[in-house]
Amino acid sequence: MTLSLNIGNLFNDSSSHALIDELRKRKSQDDILDFEEKFNSKNEQNLHVYICRFLKNRSISRGLASRWLITIIEIKESKIDALQKLNN
């Protein structure tokens, strides 16, 4: 299945459901990070914004949201740490 990732400012039901389906499919950390990178490169807002909206609206479970957000945050923190070590 090909998903049009450009949902931009329009946050309609069909694009929301398609994105939620994509989120549920991704299980491994590498798969999550790969999808996040592709999504962020093609959309105005980053994936974590949509995940938080889904969580707020109770469109996804706390477990799914936490798995995705923890993965995204951990990789960002490790990149920041690596850059800080290079600068010191």
Residue pairs with C-beta under 8 A, 6 or more apart in sequence:
3 18
3 19
3 22
4 15
4 18
5 38
5 39
5 42
5 43
6 42
6 43
7 15
7 16
7 19
7 43
7 50
8 43
8 44
9 44
11 53
16 54
16 59
19 50
19 54
20 54
20 59
20 60
22 35
23 51
23 54
23 60
23 64
23 68
24 64
26 32
26 35
26 68
29 71
29 75
32 67
32 68
32 71
32 72
33 71
33 72
33 75
35 47
36 46
36 47
36 48
36 72
39 46
39 47
40 46
40 47
47 68
47 72
48 68
48 69
48 72
51 60
51 65
51 68
51 69
52 65
52 69
53 59
54 60
54 65
55 62
55 65
